[in-house]
Amino acid sequence: MTDTDTVTLSGSASPGASVTAVFGPSNTQVTVTAGPDGSFTIPMAGFQEGYNLVIVTASLKGSSTSTSLSVTKTLSPAYKNR
């Protein structure tokens, strides 16, 4: 993770699945479609420093699965003092 406000979540799901990440204090939602090989990348802009709960749901043909991630973002002192 770098000193940026955007964190990128990458993973795999069933090809063509709709993948949604919900995160941040305002429950921001970002939805993407998994590619033909099942891979997906979700840019999460405005990711806060400190503890963040991310809930990821993949849905395909009426079936869905969810998981939650605990992510802690720590900024370097150089970034904080800029």
mmCIF file of the N, C-alpha and C atoms, coordinates in Angstrom:
data_MODEL
# 
_entry.id   MODEL 
# 
loop_
_atom_site.group_PDB 
_atom_site.id 
_atom_site.type_symbol 
_atom_site.label_atom_id 
_atom_site.label_alt_id 
_atom_site.label_comp_id 
_atom_site.label_asym_id 
_atom_site.label_entity_id 
_atom_site.label_seq_id 
_atom_site.pdbx_PDB_ins_code 
_atom_site.Cartn_x 
_atom_site.Cartn_y 
_atom_site.Cartn_z 
_atom_site.occupancy 
_atom_site.B_iso_or_equiv 
_atom_site.pdbx_formal_charge 
_atom_site.auth_seq_id 
_atom_site.auth_comp_id 
_atom_site.auth_asym_id 
_atom_site.auth_atom_id 
_atom_site.pdbx_PDB_model_num 
ATOM 1   N N  . MET A 1 1  ? 0.853   -1.162  0.000   1.00 0.00 ? 1  MET A N  1 
ATOM 2   C CA . MET A 1 1  ? 0.000   0.000   0.000   1.00 0.00 ? 1  MET A CA 1 
ATOM 3   C C  . MET A 1 1  ? 0.904   1.231   0.000   1.00 0.00 ? 1  MET A C  1 
ATOM 4   N N  . THR A 1 2  ? 0.564   2.209   -0.782  1.00 0.00 ? 2  THR A N  1 
ATOM 5   C CA . THR A 1 2  ? 1.367   3.425   -0.861  1.00 0.00 ? 2  THR A CA 1 
ATOM 6   C C  . THR A 1 2  ? 0.615   4.580   -0.215  1.00 0.00 ? 2  THR A C  1 
ATOM 7   N N  . ASP A 1 3  ? 1.282   5.718   -0.106  1.00 0.00 ? 3  ASP A N  1 
ATOM 8   C CA . ASP A 1 3  ? 0.664   6.912   0.468   1.00 0.00 ? 3  ASP A CA 1 
ATOM 9   C C  . ASP A 1 3  ? -0.247  7.555   -0.568  1.00 0.00 ? 3  ASP A C  1 
ATOM 10  N N  . THR A 1 4  ? -1.445  7.054   -0.651  1.00 0.00 ? 4  THR A N  1 
ATOM 11  C CA . THR A 1 4  ? -2.420  7.563   -1.598  1.00 0.00 ? 4  THR A CA 1 
ATOM 12  C C  . THR A 1 4  ? -3.802  7.425   -0.982  1.00 0.00 ? 4  THR A C  1 
ATOM 13  N N  . ASP A 1 5  ? -4.752  8.165   -1.506  1.00 0.00 ? 5  ASP A N  1 
ATOM 14  C CA . ASP A 1 5  ? -6.110  8.067   -1.011  1.00 0.00 ? 5  ASP A CA 1 
ATOM 15  C C  . ASP A 1 5  ? -6.877  6.934   -1.678  1.00 0.00 ? 5  ASP A C  1 
ATOM 16  N N  . THR A 1 6  ? -6.286  6.306   -2.696  1.00 0.00 ? 6  THR A N  1 
ATOM 17  C CA . THR A 1 6  ? -6.946  5.215   -3.402  1.00 0.00 ? 6  THR A CA 1 
ATOM 18  C C  . THR A 1 6  ? -6.241  3.906   -3.102  1.00 0.00 ? 6  THR A C  1 
ATOM 19  N N  . VAL A 1 7  ? -7.006  2.930   -2.682  1.00 0.00 ? 7  VAL A N  1 
ATOM 20  C CA . VAL A 1 7  ? -6.504  1.581   -2.441  1.00 0.00 ? 7  VAL A CA 1 
ATOM 21  C C  . VAL A 1 7  ? -7.147  0.693   -3.490  1.00 0.00 ? 7  VAL A C  1 
ATOM 22  N N  . THR A 1 8  ? -6.378  -0.220  -4.071  1.00 0.00 ? 8  THR A N  1 
ATOM 23  C CA . THR A 1 8  ? -6.906  -1.104  -5.096  1.00 0.00 ? 8  THR A CA 1 
ATOM 24  C C  . THR A 1 8  ? -7.071  -2.510  -4.539  1.00 0.00 ? 8  THR A C  1 
ATOM 25  N N  . LEU A 1 9  ? -8.262  -3.046  -4.673  1.00 0.00 ? 9  LEU A N  1 
ATOM 26  C CA . LEU A 1 9  ? -8.580  -4.405  -4.256  1.00 0.00 ? 9  LEU A CA 1 
ATOM 27  C C  . LEU A 1 9  ? -8.635  -5.268  -5.506  1.00 0.00 ? 9  LEU A C  1 
ATOM 28  N N  . SER A 1 10 ? -7.858  -6.327  -5.543  1.00 0.00 ? 10 SER A N  1 
ATOM 29  C CA . SER A 1 10 ? -7.860  -7.247  -6.682  1.00 0.00 ? 10 SER A CA 1 
ATOM 30  C C  . SER A 1 10 ? -8.202  -8.639  -6.195  1.00 0.00 ? 10 SER A C  1 
ATOM 31  N N  . GLY A 1 11 ? -8.850  -9.417  -7.038  1.00 0.00 ? 11 GLY A N  1 
ATOM 32  C CA . GLY A 1 11 ? -9.196  -10.774 -6.656  1.00 0.00 ? 11 GLY A CA 1 
ATOM 33  C C  . GLY A 1 11 ? -9.778  -11.546 -7.811  1.00 0.00 ? 11 GLY A C  1 
ATOM 34  N N  . SER A 1 12 ? -10.415 -12.649 -7.484  1.00 0.00 ? 12 SER A N  1 
ATOM 35  C CA . SER A 1 12 ? -11.052 -13.450 -8.528  1.00 0.00 ? 12 SER A CA 1 
ATOM 36  C C  . SER A 1 12 ? -12.416 -13.919 -8.056  1.00 0.00 ? 12 SER A C  1 
ATOM 37  N N  . ALA A 1 13 ? -13.302 -14.070 -9.007  1.00 0.00 ? 13 ALA A N  1 
ATOM 38  C CA . ALA A 1 13 ? -14.671 -14.526 -8.774  1.00 0.00 ? 13 ALA A CA 1 
ATOM 39  C C  . ALA A 1 13 ? -15.063 -15.340 -9.995  1.00 0.00 ? 13 ALA A C  1 
ATOM 40  N N  . SER A 1 14 ? -16.297 -15.741 -10.073 1.00 0.00 ? 14 SER A N  1 
ATOM 41  C CA . SER A 1 14 ? -16.759 -16.430 -11.274 1.00 0.00 ? 14 SER A CA 1 
ATOM 42  C C  . SER A 1 14 ? -16.726 -15.455 -12.447 1.00 0.00 ? 14 SER A C  1 
ATOM 43  N N  . PRO A 1 15 ? -16.329 -15.922 -13.632 1.00 0.00 ? 15 PRO A N  1 
ATOM 44  C CA . PRO A 1 15 ? -16.332 -15.039 -14.803 1.00 0.00 ? 15 PRO A CA 1 
ATOM 45  C C  . PRO A 1 15 ? -17.708 -14.389 -15.009 1.00 0.00 ? 15 PRO A C  1 
ATOM 46  N N  . GLY A 1 16 ? -17.704 -13.069 -15.212 1.00 0.00 ? 16 GLY A N  1 
ATOM 47  C CA . GLY A 1 16 ? -18.939 -12.326 -15.442 1.00 0.00 ? 16 GLY A CA 1 
ATOM 48  C C  . GLY A 1 16 ? -19.700 -11.944 -14.188 1.00 0.00 ? 16 GLY A C  1 
ATOM 49  N N  . ALA A 1 17 ? -19.211 -12.324 -13.017 1.00 0.00 ? 17 ALA A N  1 
ATOM 50  C CA . ALA A 1 17 ? -19.899 -11.983 -11.767 1.00 0.00 ? 17 ALA A CA 1 
ATOM 51  C C  . ALA A 1 17 ? -19.830 -10.479 -11.515 1.00 0.00 ? 17 ALA A C  1 
ATOM 52  N N  . SER A 1 18 ? -20.854 -9.964  -10.881 1.00 0.00 ? 18 SER A N  1 
ATOM 53  C CA . SER A 1 18 ? -20.875 -8.581  -10.424 1.00 0.00 ? 18 SER A CA 1 
ATOM 54  C C  . SER A 1 18 ? -20.233 -8.568  -9.045  1.00 0.00 ? 18 SER A C  1 
ATOM 55  N N  . VAL A 1 19 ? -19.185 -7.773  -8.882  1.00 0.00 ? 19 VAL A N  1 
ATOM 56  C CA . VAL A 1 19 ? -18.442 -7.729  -7.617  1.00 0.00 ? 19 VAL A CA 1 
ATOM 57  C C  . VAL A 1 19 ? -18.570 -6.321  -7.038  1.00 0.00 ? 19 VAL A C  1 
ATOM 58  N N  . THR A 1 20 ? -19.065 -6.230  -5.808  1.00 0.00 ? 20 THR A N  1 
ATOM 59  C CA . THR A 1 20 ? -19.278 -4.938  -5.155  1.00 0.00 ? 20 THR A CA 1 
ATOM 60  C C  . THR A 1 20 ? -18.460 -4.870  -3.876  1.00 0.00 ? 20 THR A C  1 
ATOM 61  N N  . ALA A 1 21 ? -17.756 -3.751  -3.694  1.00 0.00 ? 21 ALA A N  1 
ATOM 62  C CA . ALA A 1 21 ? -17.053 -3.480  -2.447  1.00 0.00 ? 21 ALA A CA 1 
ATOM 63  C C  . ALA A 1 21 ? -17.759 -2.312  -1.761  1.00 0.00 ? 21 ALA A C  1 
ATOM 64  N N  . VAL A 1 22 ? -18.009 -2.450  -0.462  1.00 0.00 ? 22 VAL A N  1 
ATOM 65  C CA . VAL A 1 22 ? -18.603 -1.389  0.350   1.00 0.00 ? 22 VAL A CA 1 
ATOM 66  C C  . VAL A 1 22 ? -17.583 -1.047  1.422   1.00 0.00 ? 22 VAL A C  1 
ATOM 67  N N  . PHE A 1 23 ? -17.243 0.243   1.558   1.00 0.00 ? 23 PHE A N  1 
ATOM 68  C CA . PHE A 1 23 ? -16.189 0.646   2.480   1.00 0.00 ? 23 PHE A CA 1 
ATOM 69  C C  . PHE A 1 23 ? -16.354 2.098   2.890   1.00 0.00 ? 23 PHE A C  1 
ATOM 70  N N  . GLY A 1 24 ? -15.604 2.465   3.911   1.00 0.00 ? 24 GLY A N  1 
ATOM 71  C CA . GLY A 1 24 ? -15.532 3.853   4.351   1.00 0.00 ? 24 GLY A CA 1 
ATOM 72  C C  . GLY A 1 24 ? -16.685 4.261   5.247   1.00 0.00 ? 24 GLY A C  1 
ATOM 73  N N  . PRO A 1 25 ? -16.527 5.423   5.886   1.00 0.00 ? 25 PRO A N  1 
ATOM 74  C CA . PRO A 1 25 ? -17.531 5.888   6.840   1.00 0.00 ? 25 PRO A CA 1 
ATOM 75  C C  . PRO A 1 25 ? -18.888 6.190   6.198   1.00 0.00 ? 25 PRO A C  1 
ATOM 76  N N  . SER A 1 26 ? -18.902 6.455   4.888   1.00 0.00 ? 26 SER A N  1 
ATOM 77  C CA . SER A 1 26 ? -20.178 6.739   4.219   1.00 0.00 ? 26 SER A CA 1 
ATOM 78  C C  . SER A 1 26 ? -20.677 5.538   3.419   1.00 0.00 ? 26 SER A C  1 
ATOM 79  N N  . ASN A 1 27 ? -20.089 4.351   3.681   1.00 0.00 ? 27 ASN A N  1 
ATOM 80  C CA . ASN A 1 27 ? -20.485 3.130   2.978   1.00 0.00 ? 27 ASN A CA 1 
ATOM 81  C C  . ASN A 1 27 ? -20.462 3.282   1.460   1.00 0.00 ? 27 ASN A C  1 
ATOM 82  N N  . THR A 1 28 ? -19.350 3.801   0.965   1.00 0.00 ? 28 THR A N  1 
ATOM 83  C CA . THR A 1 28 ? -19.156 3.952   -0.473  1.00 0.00 ? 28 THR A CA 1 
ATOM 84  C C  . THR A 1 28 ? -19.238 2.579   -1.136  1.00 0.00 ? 28 THR A C  1 
ATOM 85  N N  . GLN A 1 29 ? -19.947 2.510   -2.279  1.00 0.00 ? 29 GLN A N  1 
ATOM 86  C CA . GLN A 1 29 ? -20.064 1.263   -3.022  1.00 0.00 ? 29 GLN A CA 1 
ATOM 87  C C  . GLN A 1 29 ? -19.431 1.405   -4.390  1.00 0.00 ? 29 GLN A C  1 
ATOM 88  N N  . VAL A 1 30 ? -18.614 0.439   -4.765  1.00 0.00 ? 30 VAL A N  1 
ATOM 89  C CA . VAL A 1 30 ? -18.024 0.387   -6.100  1.00 0.00 ? 30 VAL A CA 1 
ATOM 90  C C  . VAL A 1 30 ? -18.311 -1.010  -6.639  1.00 0.00 ? 30 VAL A C  1 
ATOM 91  N N  . THR A 1 31 ? -18.885 -1.082  -7.840  1.00 0.00 ? 31 THR A N  1 
ATOM 92  C CA . THR A 1 31 ? -19.223 -2.358  -8.453  1.00 0.00 ? 31 THR A CA 1 
ATOM 93  C C  . THR A 1 31 ? -18.500 -2.497  -9.785  1.00 0.00 ? 31 THR A C  1 
ATOM 94  N N  . VAL A 1 32 ? -17.916 -3.658  -10.004 1.00 0.00 ? 32 VAL A N  1 
ATOM 95  C CA . VAL A 1 32 ? -17.253 -3.983  -11.272 1.00 0.00 ? 32 VAL A CA 1 
ATOM 96  C C  . VAL A 1 32 ? -17.732 -5.367  -11.708 1.00 0.00 ? 32 VAL A C  1 
ATOM 97  N N  . THR A 1 33 ? -17.403 -5.732  -12.939 1.00 0.00 ? 33 THR A N  1 
ATOM 98  C CA . THR A 1 33 ? -17.726 -7.060  -13.455 1.00 0.00 ? 33 THR A CA 1 
ATOM 99  C C  . THR A 1 33 ? -16.442 -7.851  -13.615 1.00 0.00 ? 33 THR A C  1 
ATOM 100 N N  . ALA A 1 34 ? -16.428 -9.062  -13.077 1.00 0.00 ? 34 ALA A N  1 
ATOM 101 C CA . ALA A 1 34 ? -15.256 -9.931  -13.223 1.00 0.00 ? 34 ALA A CA 1 
ATOM 102 C C  . ALA A 1 34 ? -15.069 -10.268 -14.700 1.00 0.00 ? 34 ALA A C  1 
ATOM 103 N N  . GLY A 1 35 ? -13.805 -10.297 -15.122 1.00 0.00 ? 35 GLY A N  1 
ATOM 104 C CA . GLY A 1 35 ? -13.483 -10.565 -16.519 1.00 0.00 ? 35 GLY A CA 1 
ATOM 105 C C  . GLY A 1 35 ? -13.712 -12.027 -16.894 1.00 0.00 ? 35 GLY A C  1 
ATOM 106 N N  . PRO A 1 36 ? -13.410 -12.371 -18.152 1.00 0.00 ? 36 PRO A N  1 
ATOM 107 C CA . PRO A 1 36 ? -13.599 -13.738 -18.638 1.00 0.00 ? 36 PRO A CA 1 
ATOM 108 C C  . PRO A 1 36 ? -12.814 -14.778 -17.840 1.00 0.00 ? 36 PRO A C  1 
ATOM 109 N N  . ASP A 1 37 ? -11.710 -14.345 -17.234 1.00 0.00 ? 37 ASP A N  1 
ATOM 110 C CA . ASP A 1 37 ? -10.910 -15.262 -16.412 1.00 0.00 ? 37 ASP A CA 1 
ATOM 111 C C  . ASP A 1 37 ? -11.282 -15.173 -14.929 1.00 0.00 ? 37 ASP A C  1 
ATOM 112 N N  . GLY A 1 38 ? -12.286 -14.348 -14.603 1.00 0.00 ? 38 GLY A N  1 
ATOM 113 C CA . GLY A 1 38 ? -12.741 -14.191 -13.229 1.00 0.00 ? 38 GLY A CA 1 
ATOM 114 C C  . GLY A 1 38 ? -12.032 -13.099 -12.447 1.00 0.00 ? 38 GLY A C  1 
ATOM 115 N N  . SER A 1 39 ? -10.995 -12.504 -13.018 1.00 0.00 ? 39 SER A N  1 
ATOM 116 C CA . SER A 1 39 ? -10.250 -11.488 -12.273 1.00 0.00 ? 39 SER A CA 1 
ATOM 117 C C  . SER A 1 39 ? -11.024 -10.162 -12.224 1.00 0.00 ? 39 SER A C  1 
ATOM 118 N N  . PHE A 1 40 ? -10.815 -9.428  -11.133 1.00 0.00 ? 40 PHE A N  1 
ATOM 119 C CA . PHE A 1 40 ? -11.412 -8.100  -10.997 1.00 0.00 ? 40 PHE A CA 1 
ATOM 120 C C  . PHE A 1 40 ? -10.469 -7.194  -10.226 1.00 0.00 ? 40 PHE A C  1 
ATOM 121 N N  . THR A 1 41 ? -10.621 -5.897  -10.442 1.00 0.00 ? 41 THR A N  1 
ATOM 122 C CA . THR A 1 41 ? -9.875  -4.867  -9.729  1.00 0.00 ? 41 THR A CA 1 
ATOM 123 C C  . THR A 1 41 ? -10.856 -3.769  -9.359  1.00 0.00 ? 41 THR A C  1 
ATOM 124 N N  . ILE A 1 42 ? -10.882 -3.413  -8.081  1.00 0.00 ? 42 ILE A N  1 
ATOM 125 C CA . ILE A 1 42 ? -11.792 -2.370  -7.606  1.00 0.00 ? 42 ILE A CA 1 
ATOM 126 C C  . ILE A 1 42 ? -10.966 -1.237  -6.999  1.00 0.00 ? 42 ILE A C  1 
ATOM 127 N N  . PRO A 1 43 ? -10.985 -0.039  -7.636  1.00 0.00 ? 43 PRO A N  1 
ATOM 128 C CA . PRO A 1 43 ? -10.315 1.113   -7.024  1.00 0.00 ? 43 PRO A CA 1 
ATOM 129 C C  . PRO A 1 43 ? -11.220 1.693   -5.931  1.00 0.00 ? 43 PRO A C  1 
ATOM 130 N N  . MET A 1 44 ? -10.659 1.853   -4.745  1.00 0.00 ? 44 MET A N  1 
ATOM 131 C CA . MET A 1 44 ? -11.432 2.385   -3.624  1.00 0.00 ? 44 MET A CA 1 
ATOM 132 C C  . MET A 1 44 ? -10.872 3.756   -3.255  1.00 0.00 ? 44 MET A C  1 
ATOM 133 N N  . ALA A 1 45 ? -11.419 4.805   -3.870  1.00 0.00 ? 45 ALA A N  1 
ATOM 134 C CA . ALA A 1 45 ? -10.951 6.172   -3.643  1.00 0.00 ? 45 ALA A CA 1 
ATOM 135 C C  . ALA A 1 45 ? -11.456 6.685   -2.299  1.00 0.00 ? 45 ALA A C  1 
ATOM 136 N N  . GLY A 1 46 ? -10.654 7.519   -1.658  1.00 0.00 ? 46 GLY A N  1 
ATOM 137 C CA . GLY A 1 46 ? -11.041 8.115   -0.389  1.00 0.00 ? 46 GLY A CA 1 
ATOM 138 C C  . GLY A 1 46 ? -10.859 7.189   0.793   1.00 0.00 ? 46 GLY A C  1 
ATOM 139 N N  . PHE A 1 47 ? -10.035 6.172   0.622   1.00 0.00 ? 47 PHE A N  1 
ATOM 140 C CA . PHE A 1 47 ? -9.774  5.227   1.701   1.00 0.00 ? 47 PHE A CA 1 
ATOM 141 C C  . PHE A 1 47 ? -9.164  5.976   2.875   1.00 0.00 ? 47 PHE A C  1 
ATOM 142 N N  . GLN A 1 48 ? -9.681  5.784   4.071   1.00 0.00 ? 48 GLN A N  1 
ATOM 143 C CA . GLN A 1 48 ? -9.256  6.518   5.253   1.00 0.00 ? 48 GLN A CA 1 
ATOM 144 C C  . GLN A 1 48 ? -8.029  5.900   5.919   1.00 0.00 ? 48 GLN A C  1 
ATOM 145 N N  . GLU A 1 49 ? -7.216  6.751   6.545   1.00 0.00 ? 49 GLU A N  1 
ATOM 146 C CA . GLU A 1 49 ? -6.110  6.238   7.358   1.00 0.00 ? 49 GLU A CA 1 
ATOM 147 C C  . GLU A 1 49 ? -6.710  5.521   8.564   1.00 0.00 ? 49 GLU A C  1 
ATOM 148 N N  . GLY A 1 50 ? -6.075  4.465   8.989   1.00 0.00 ? 50 GLY A N  1 
ATOM 149 C CA . GLY A 1 50 ? -6.563  3.701   10.138  1.00 0.00 ? 50 GLY A CA 1 
ATOM 150 C C  . GLY A 1 50 ? -7.334  2.472   9.694   1.00 0.00 ? 50 GLY A C  1 
ATOM 151 N N  . TYR A 1 51 ? -8.185  1.984   10.596  1.00 0.00 ? 51 TYR A N  1 
ATOM 152 C CA . TYR A 1 51 ? -8.948  0.761   10.374  1.00 0.00 ? 51 TYR A CA 1 
ATOM 153 C C  . TYR A 1 51 ? -10.076 0.998   9.379   1.00 0.00 ? 51 TYR A C  1 
ATOM 154 N N  . ASN A 1 52 ? -10.206 0.091   8.433   1.00 0.00 ? 52 ASN A N  1 
ATOM 155 C CA . ASN A 1 52 ? -11.291 0.141   7.459   1.00 0.00 ? 52 ASN A CA 1 
ATOM 156 C C  . ASN A 1 52 ? -11.886 -1.249  7.316   1.00 0.00 ? 52 ASN A C  1 
ATOM 157 N N  . LEU A 1 53 ? -13.194 -1.325  7.338   1.00 0.00 ? 53 LEU A N  1 
ATOM 158 C CA . LEU A 1 53 ? -13.885 -2.576  7.076   1.00 0.00 ? 53 LEU A CA 1 
ATOM 159 C C  . LEU A 1 53 ? -14.346 -2.539  5.632   1.00 0.00 ? 53 LEU A C  1 
ATOM 160 N N  . VAL A 1 54 ? -14.030 -3.581  4.884   1.00 0.00 ? 54 VAL A N  1 
ATOM 161 C CA . VAL A 1 54 ? -14.436 -3.678  3.486   1.00 0.00 ? 54 VAL A CA 1 
ATOM 162 C C  . VAL A 1 54 ? -15.290 -4.935  3.361   1.00 0.00 ? 54 VAL A C  1 
ATOM 163 N N  . ILE A 1 55 ? -16.492 -4.786  2.827   1.00 0.00 ? 55 ILE A N  1 
ATOM 164 C CA . ILE A 1 55 ? -17.359 -5.928  2.577   1.00 0.00 ? 55 ILE A CA 1 
ATOM 165 C C  . ILE A 1 55 ? -17.436 -6.124  1.069   1.00 0.00 ? 55 ILE A C  1 
ATOM 166 N N  . VAL A 1 56 ? -17.103 -7.332  0.620   1.00 0.00 ? 56 VAL A N  1 
ATOM 167 C CA . VAL A 1 56 ? -17.077 -7.638  -0.808  1.00 0.00 ? 56 VAL A CA 1 
ATOM 168 C C  . VAL A 1 56 ? -18.129 -8.702  -1.090  1.00 0.00 ? 56 VAL A C  1 
ATOM 169 N N  . THR A 1 57 ? -18.978 -8.438  -2.072  1.00 0.00 ? 57 THR A N  1 
ATOM 170 C CA . THR A 1 57 ? -20.017 -9.385  -2.470  1.00 0.00 ? 57 THR A CA 1 
ATOM 171 C C  . THR A 1 57 ? -19.887 -9.671  -3.959  1.00 0.00 ? 57 THR A C  1 
ATOM 172 N N  . ALA A 1 58 ? -19.904 -10.944 -4.322  1.00 0.00 ? 58 ALA A N  1 
ATOM 173 C CA . ALA A 1 58 ? -19.899 -11.364 -5.726  1.00 0.00 ? 58 ALA A CA 1 
ATOM 174 C C  . ALA A 1 58 ? -21.236 -12.023 -6.016  1.00 0.00 ? 58 ALA A C  1 
ATOM 175 N N  . SER A 1 59 ? -21.879 -11.590 -7.105  1.00 0.00 ? 59 SER A N  1 
ATOM 176 C CA . SER A 1 59 ? -23.189 -12.125 -7.467  1.00 0.00 ? 59 SER A CA 1 
ATOM 177 C C  . SER A 1 59 ? -23.184 -12.588 -8.915  1.00 0.00 ? 59 SER A C  1 
ATOM 178 N N  . LEU A 1 60 ? -23.821 -13.729 -9.152  1.00 0.00 ? 60 LEU A N  1 
ATOM 179 C CA . LEU A 1 60 ? -23.937 -14.267 -10.501 1.00 0.00 ? 60 LEU A CA 1 
ATOM 180 C C  . LEU A 1 60 ? -25.193 -15.129 -10.565 1.00 0.00 ? 60 LEU A C  1 
ATOM 181 N N  . LYS A 1 61 ? -26.068 -14.800 -11.488 1.00 0.00 ? 61 LYS A N  1 
ATOM 182 C CA . LYS A 1 61 ? -27.289 -15.582 -11.743 1.00 0.00 ? 61 LYS A CA 1 
ATOM 183 C C  . LYS A 1 61 ? -28.103 -15.811 -10.468 1.00 0.00 ? 61 LYS A C  1 
ATOM 184 N N  . GLY A 1 62 ? -28.303 -14.756 -9.682  1.00 0.00 ? 62 GLY A N  1 
ATOM 185 C CA . GLY A 1 62 ? -29.142 -14.842 -8.504  1.00 0.00 ? 62 GLY A CA 1 
ATOM 186 C C  . GLY A 1 62 ? -28.478 -15.432 -7.270  1.00 0.00 ? 62 GLY A C  1 
ATOM 187 N N  . SER A 1 63 ? -27.255 -15.892 -7.394  1.00 0.00 ? 63 SER A N  1 
ATOM 188 C CA . SER A 1 63 ? -26.526 -16.443 -6.264  1.00 0.00 ? 63 SER A CA 1 
ATOM 189 C C  . SER A 1 63 ? -25.432 -15.467 -5.866  1.00 0.00 ? 63 SER A C  1 
ATOM 190 N N  . SER A 1 64 ? -25.234 -15.274 -4.566  1.00 0.00 ? 64 SER A N  1 
ATOM 191 C CA . SER A 1 64 ? -24.182 -14.347 -4.143  1.00 0.00 ? 64 SER A CA 1 
ATOM 192 C C  . SER A 1 64 ? -23.420 -14.905 -2.956  1.00 0.00 ? 64 SER A C  1 
ATOM 193 N N  . THR A 1 65 ? -22.208 -14.407 -2.806  1.00 0.00 ? 65 THR A N  1 
ATOM 194 C CA . THR A 1 65 ? -21.360 -14.756 -1.675  1.00 0.00 ? 65 THR A CA 1 
ATOM 195 C C  . THR A 1 65 ? -20.686 -13.487 -1.193  1.00 0.00 ? 65 THR A C  1 
ATOM 196 N N  . SER A 1 66 ? -20.503 -13.366 0.115   1.00 0.00 ? 66 SER A N  1 
ATOM 197 C CA . SER A 1 66 ? -19.893 -12.164 0.689   1.00 0.00 ? 66 SER A CA 1 
ATOM 198 C C  . SER A 1 66 ? -18.757 -12.535 1.622   1.00 0.00 ? 66 SER A C  1 
ATOM 199 N N  . THR A 1 67 ? -17.836 -11.609 1.754   1.00 0.00 ? 67 THR A N  1 
ATOM 200 C CA . THR A 1 67 ? -16.762 -11.740 2.724   1.00 0.00 ? 67 THR A CA 1 
ATOM 201 C C  . THR A 1 67 ? -16.424 -10.356 3.236   1.00 0.00 ? 67 THR A C  1 
ATOM 202 N N  . SER A 1 68 ? -15.841 -10.272 4.402   1.00 0.00 ? 68 SER A N  1 
ATOM 203 C CA . SER A 1 68 ? -15.407 -8.971  4.916   1.00 0.00 ? 68 SER A CA 1 
ATOM 204 C C  . SER A 1 68 ? -13.910 -9.012  5.166   1.00 0.00 ? 68 SER A C  1 
ATOM 205 N N  . LEU A 1 69 ? -13.285 -7.864  4.982   1.00 0.00 ? 69 LEU A N  1 
ATOM 206 C CA . LEU A 1 69 ? -11.849 -7.710  5.163   1.00 0.00 ? 69 LEU A CA 1 
ATOM 207 C C  . LEU A 1 69 ? -11.600 -6.594  6.153   1.00 0.00 ? 69 LEU A C  1 
ATOM 208 N N  . SER A 1 70 ? -10.617 -6.765  6.985   1.00 0.00 ? 70 SER A N  1 
ATOM 209 C CA . SER A 1 70 ? -10.177 -5.714  7.879   1.00 0.00 ? 70 SER A CA 1 
ATOM 210 C C  . SER A 1 70 ? -8.879  -5.169  7.313   1.00 0.00 ? 70 SER A C  1 
ATOM 211 N N  . VAL A 1 71 ? -8.862  -3.886  6.964   1.00 0.00 ? 71 VAL A N  1 
ATOM 212 C CA . VAL A 1 71 ? -7.685  -3.267  6.354   1.00 0.00 ? 71 VAL A CA 1 
ATOM 213 C C  . VAL A 1 71 ? -7.278  -2.065  7.189   1.00 0.00 ? 71 VAL A C  1 
ATOM 214 N N  . THR A 1 72 ? -6.014  -1.988  7.555   1.00 0.00 ? 72 THR A N  1 
ATOM 215 C CA . THR A 1 72 ? -5.502  -0.824  8.269   1.00 0.00 ? 72 THR A CA 1 
ATOM 216 C C  . THR A 1 72 ? -4.536  -0.090  7.361   1.00 0.00 ? 72 THR A C  1 
ATOM 217 N N  . LYS A 1 73 ? -4.806  1.174   7.123   1.00 0.00 ? 73 LYS A N  1 
ATOM 218 C CA . LYS A 1 73 ? -3.950  2.001   6.285   1.00 0.00 ? 73 LYS A CA 1 
ATOM 219 C C  . LYS A 1 73 ? -3.135  2.912   7.189   1.00 0.00 ? 73 LYS A C  1 
ATOM 220 N N  . THR A 1 74 ? -1.813  2.844   7.053   1.00 0.00 ? 74 THR A N  1 
ATOM 221 C CA . THR A 1 74 ? -0.907  3.678   7.830   1.00 0.00 ? 74 THR A CA 1 
ATOM 222 C C  . THR A 1 74 ? -0.114  4.545   6.872   1.00 0.00 ? 74 THR A C  1 
ATOM 223 N N  . LEU A 1 75 ? -0.161  5.848   7.081   1.00 0.00 ? 75 LEU A N  1 
ATOM 224 C CA . LEU A 1 75 ? 0.588   6.770   6.241   1.00 0.00 ? 75 LEU A CA 1 
ATOM 225 C C  . LEU A 1 75 ? 1.966   6.998   6.820   1.00 0.00 ? 75 LEU A C  1 
ATOM 226 N N  . SER A 1 76 ? 2.954   7.136   5.944   1.00 0.00 ? 76 SER A N  1 
ATOM 227 C CA . SER A 1 76 ? 4.310   7.401   6.412   1.00 0.00 ? 76 SER A CA 1 
ATOM 228 C C  . SER A 1 76 ? 4.381   8.821   6.975   1.00 0.00 ? 76 SER A C  1 
ATOM 229 N N  . PRO A 1 77 ? 5.304   9.062   7.918   1.00 0.00 ? 77 PRO A N  1 
ATOM 230 C CA . PRO A 1 77 ? 5.450   10.413  8.479   1.00 0.00 ? 77 PRO A CA 1 
ATOM 231 C C  . PRO A 1 77 ? 5.726   11.457  7.400   1.00 0.00 ? 77 PRO A C  1 
ATOM 232 N N  . ALA A 1 78 ? 6.481   11.102  6.370   1.00 0.00 ? 78 ALA A N  1 
ATOM 233 C CA . ALA A 1 78 ? 6.787   12.062  5.303   1.00 0.00 ? 78 ALA A CA 1 
ATOM 234 C C  . ALA A 1 78 ? 5.516   12.489  4.589   1.00 0.00 ? 78 ALA A C  1 
ATOM 235 N N  . TYR A 1 79 ? 4.600   11.566  4.369   1.00 0.00 ? 79 TYR A N  1 
ATOM 236 C CA . TYR A 1 79 ? 3.344   11.879  3.698   1.00 0.00 ? 79 TYR A CA 1 
ATOM 237 C C  . TYR A 1 79 ? 2.463   12.743  4.594   1.00 0.00 ? 79 TYR A C  1 
ATOM 238 N N  . LYS A 1 80 ? 2.423   12.425  5.885   1.00 0.00 ? 80 LYS A N  1 
ATOM 239 C CA . LYS A 1 80 ? 1.582   13.189  6.820   1.00 0.00 ? 80 LYS A CA 1 
ATOM 240 C C  . LYS A 1 80 ? 2.035   14.644  6.948   1.00 0.00 ? 80 LYS A C  1 
ATOM 241 N N  . ASN A 1 81 ? 3.352   14.879  6.801   1.00 0.00 ? 81 ASN A N  1 
ATOM 242 C CA . ASN A 1 81 ? 3.910   16.213  7.002   1.00 0.00 ? 81 ASN A CA 1 
ATOM 243 C C  . ASN A 1 81 ? 4.040   17.028  5.728   1.00 0.00 ? 81 ASN A C  1 
ATOM 244 N N  . ARG A 1 82 ? 3.468   16.573  4.648   1.00 0.00 ? 82 ARG A N  1 
ATOM 245 C CA . ARG A 1 82 ? 3.639   17.321  3.395   1.00 0.00 ? 82 ARG A CA 1 
ATOM 246 C C  . ARG A 1 82 ? 2.679   18.471  3.308   1.00 0.00 ? 82 ARG A C  1 
# 
